[in-house]
Amino acid sequence: MITIDRFKIIQDFLQEAIREYSNHNKGQAPGFIVIYRDGVGGPTFAQKVLDKEIVEVQQAIQKTFPNYNPKLVYCLINKKVTTRLFEQQNGGHINPGPGTIVDQVIVERDSNKHFDFYMVANENPTSATALPVHYNVAYVQGIEIAEGDVSFKRDFENLTHQLCYAYYGFGGPIKTPASVKYAEKLANYIHENKFCDGNKQSQTNSSLRLNLHYL
């Protein structure tokens, strides 16, 4: 039986990603890190993520380099929501267009620094109801935001929308940011090919680790 140290996996992944970024940017480590955390369904698990996982992530990042403490945004994602959005048009109701964001009234939090919003980023068929994605900006570190200043909120919503266009496996916008879809594809790829069973002979070639070979 293989014992998996979850924190060690997170630590190794984050530190390797930061070092690779530094290697490709003349030794400059990223000063701003955004983490989209998928798979956080209910409020109980979300609270566990806030209480423990974010602390682990901070520790892993700070250990990468001496005195390294970048700005950090931790955003929880829930794709399985019961909320539905509609656009009223010509006396009827249609699916909202790609890029629709709702960040008022029906949201849970609406402050300058900690907020949540619903987004419909992709095109949806007329024969089905659009399913929005719920984004919850639960933790922000190192960013000074003045009272009444909503620029950070708008910038983050815009960033999230733009990242939905950055997926190499499709020509248009997808439902979630590209990094979330890549993580999902990679996890399924590893599971389907049994790369996590401890057998080193079943691992992919190390020269592929920085390429999107799993698409």
Secondary structure in CASP SS format (residue, H / E / C, confidence):
PFRMAT SS
TARGET T0000
AUTHOR 0000-0000-0000
METHOD secondary structure of the structure
MODEL  1
M C 1.00
I C 1.00
T C 1.00
I C 1.00
D C 1.00
R H 1.00
F H 1.00
K H 1.00
I H 1.00
I H 1.00
Q H 1.00
D H 1.00
F H 1.00
L H 1.00
Q H 1.00
E H 1.00
A H 1.00
I H 1.00
R H 1.00
E H 1.00
Y H 1.00
S H 1.00
N H 1.00
H C 1.00
N C 1.00
K C 1.00
G C 1.00
Q C 1.00
A C 1.00
P C 1.00
G C 1.00
F E 1.00
I E 1.00
V E 1.00
I E 1.00
Y E 1.00
R E 1.00
D C 1.00
G C 1.00
V C 1.00
G C 1.00
G C 1.00
P H 1.00
T H 1.00
F H 1.00
A H 1.00
Q H 1.00
K H 1.00
V H 1.00
L H 1.00
D H 1.00
K H 1.00
E H 1.00
I H 1.00
V H 1.00
E H 1.00
V H 1.00
Q H 1.00
Q H 1.00
A H 1.00
I H 1.00
Q H 1.00
K C 1.00
T C 1.00
F C 1.00
P C 1.00
N C 1.00
Y C 1.00
N C 1.00
P C 1.00
K E 1.00
L E 1.00
V E 1.00
Y E 1.00
C E 1.00
L E 1.00
I E 1.00
N E 1.00
K C 1.00
K C 1.00
V C 1.00
T C 1.00
T C 1.00
R C 1.00
L C 1.00
F C 1.00
E E 1.00
Q E 1.00
Q E 1.00
N C 1.00
G C 1.00
G E 1.00
H E 1.00
I E 1.00
N C 1.00
P C 1.00
G C 1.00
P C 1.00
G C 1.00
T E 1.00
I E 1.00
V E 1.00
D C 1.00
Q C 1.00
V C 1.00
I C 1.00
V C 1.00
E C 1.00
R C 1.00
D E 1.00
S C 1.00
N C 1.00
K C 1.00
H C 1.00
F E 1.00
D E 1.00
F E 1.00
Y E 1.00
M E 1.00
V E 1.00
A C 1.00
N C 1.00
E C 1.00
N C 1.00
P C 1.00
T C 1.00
S C 1.00
A C 1.00
T C 1.00
A C 1.00
L C 1.00
P C 1.00
V E 1.00
H E 1.00
Y E 1.00
N E 1.00
V E 1.00
A E 1.00
Y E 1.00
V E 1.00
Q E 1.00
G C 1.00
I C 1.00
E C 1.00
I C 1.00
A C 1.00
E C 1.00
G C 1.00
D C 1.00
V C 1.00
S H 1.00
F H 1.00
K H 1.00
R H 1.00
D H 1.00
F H 1.00
E H 1.00
N H 1.00
L H 1.00
T H 1.00
H H 1.00
Q H 1.00
L H 1.00
C C 1.00
Y C 1.00
A C 1.00
Y C 1.00
Y C 1.00
G C 1.00
F C 1.00
G C 1.00
G C 1.00
P C 1.00
I C 1.00
K C 1.00
T C 1.00
P C 1.00
A H 1.00
S H 1.00
V H 1.00
K H 1.00
Y H 1.00
A H 1.00
E H 1.00
K H 1.00
L H 1.00
A H 1.00
N H 1.00
Y H 1.00
I H 1.00
H H 1.00
E H 1.00
N C 1.00
K C 1.00
F C 1.00
C C 1.00
D C 1.00
G C 1.00
N C 1.00
K H 1.00
Q H 1.00
S H 1.00
Q C 1.00
T C 1.00
N C 1.00
S H 1.00
S H 1.00
L H 1.00
R C 1.00
L C 1.00
N C 1.00
L C 1.00
H C 1.00
Y C 1.00
L C 1.00
END
